[in-house]
Amino acid sequence: MAKVDLMKKGVLIGVGLAAYAQEHAEKLAKELMKKGKVSHAEGKKMVMKIKKEAEKHGKKVSKMAETEVKRILKAAEAKGASRMAVKKKAPKRRKKKK
């Protein structure tokens, strides 16, 4: 179950970054439109461009996070397997002296 949760979190990181970037792009566009620096059409175009870039990069971040989670889980499983192999060996018993 932990693997699935980690994968979900990796995907959510990417989605969150995209949403964060879009939100700030919209705020910036509104400010620029209020100040008269860009027209409404230019502001809308700017937001769409930033949104597309954010989604693209969000997907990259999600993939990177997913790859890293898989690598970490694989390493953890390998460590766990080697620990189990060590535990399975029976301890040597010492002979009592008479």
N, C-alpha and C positions, 0 to 999 in steps of 0.2 A: 504494500500500500504506500510506503514511503517513496518508492520510485515514481509512482503516478503523481503524487503530490509535488515532488520536485520538478517533474516535467511540466505540470500545470503552472507552477510558479515561474519557470523559465519563459513560458509562453506569455504569461501575464506581464512579465517585465517588458517584453517587446511591445505588447499592446498598450501598456501604460505609458511607455515613452512616446509612442505615436500620438496618443490622446493628449499628453502633456504638451507636445510640440504644436499640435493643432490648436489647442486652447490659447497658447501664447501667441501664435501667429494671428489668430482672430483678434486678440486684444491689440496687438501691434497695428494691424490693418485698421482697426477702428480709430485708434489714436491718430494715425497718419491721415485718415480721411477727415477727422475733426479739424486737424490743423491745416487741411487743404493741401497737403504734400502729395497726395495721390487721389485719383478719382475713385468713385465707387467701383467701377469696372476693374480698375487696376488693383484695388484692394482685394476684390473677390478673386481675381486671377492669382494674386500673390498667395492668398490663403490656400487655394487649390494646389498650387505648385508645392508649397511647404507641406501640405497634407500628404501629397503623393510621396514626397521624399521621406517624410516621417514614417509612413507606412512601409516603404521599402527598407528603411534602416531598422524599423521595428521588427520586421521579419528576419533581417540579418541577426539582430540581437537575440531574438527568440531561438534561431538556429544555433547560434554560438552558445547560448545558455544550455540548450538541449544537449549539444555535443559535449560540453564540459560536464554536465550532470551525468551523462552516460559514462564518461571517462572516470569520473570520481567513483561512481557506483561499481564499475568494473574493478577498479583498484581495491575498493573496500571488500568486494566479494572475494577477490584473490587473497587478500589479507586474512579474511575470515576463514577461507578454505585452508590456508597454511596453518592457521592457529588450531583448527579442528584436527588437522593431521598430527600436530604436535601433541594435542590432548589425547588422541587415541592411543598413542604409545603407552604401554604399561610401564609404570615406574619399576626400576630395578630394586629388588629386595636384597637387603644385606643379610649375610649369613651371621647367625649368632655365634659368638665364641664360647667354647665350653671350658 
